């Protein structure tokens, strides 16, 4: 009986520890998120700079190989970044602006 009780308490403890951390991160990063979401593109050079600055794929994801055999895979770490969504969205808006700027010319 005690083994079942310990198993049931572990996820609750993890949820209780993660919840305040998530709330704290949400409060502290809210101004940065707002700033990233409010960036507007009016200059093609700035939009090109943002597209070059933010990579299309995670640079940390790779396969470690030895003699042609894959030893292990390092997963993408970018999704651990709490601002990942905002950065990808900002890059997308920059690309959209550049595509529209080319059509307008």
TAQUIKA-V330831 format. One record per pair of residues at least 6 apart in sequence whose ideal C-beta (glycine too) atoms are under 7 Angstrom apart, sorted by the first residue. I is the first residue (numbers start at 0). J is the second residue. Records with the same first field share a line. If there is no record, write none. Layout:
I=J  J
//
This chain:
24=81
28=81  82
31=82
32=82  85
35=82  85  86  89
36=85
38=89
40=46  92  93  96
43=97  100
46=93  96  97
47=97
49=89  90  93
50=90  93  94  97
53=86  90
57=75  76  77
59=73  75  76
60=73  74  75
61=73
62=69  72
63=70  71  73
64=70
77=83
//
